[in-house]
Structure formats: structure tokens, C-alpha cells
Amino acid sequence: MTLTDQESGQRIEDADVTARLVHERHAGSFRPLEPMDIADTITYGNFFRFPAEGGYSIQLRINRAGESITEVEFRHQHVME
């Protein structure tokens, strides 16, 4: 995942990012997303297990020095084949 500043359009490469999965009434703990250099761009990632089909929320916390923490949530419908 890459991060971009909404106002300037510049890539964010200096953040501490954590994420967790929420499925039905179970929420995992926040885990760090590690910065990775891919194609000369810093991206953030980690591995997460989706143990069951259904709707998930992916919650992110983005922390940059001198700024308040940004929280973002994405929805994902997981289908097992």
C-alpha cells in the first residue's frame, strides 16, 4: 500500500502504519505495516490471514511526526475458493 498526502499529492514515506482486521464481532490486534522499497517507491505491507468468508473491515492507523494520527477503514468481502 502506498500513502499519498491528500493536499499536496506527494508520497508519504516517513509514516508509522499499523493495521488490523475486523470480522463480524472479532477484532484482531493492530500490527505494524513494514516500509518496503518497491520500484523506487516506499510502500507499506504485512501479511494477514483471512480465516473465513464474509465481510471484513481493514482498519489503518497512520502516524507521522508532528501530526495527529489518521485512522482509515476499508471494507473487503472475502470469498474462499
Helices and strands as residue ranges (DSSP letters): E 3-4, E 11-12, E 16-23, E 26-27, E 31-38, E 41-45, E 54-63, E 70-78
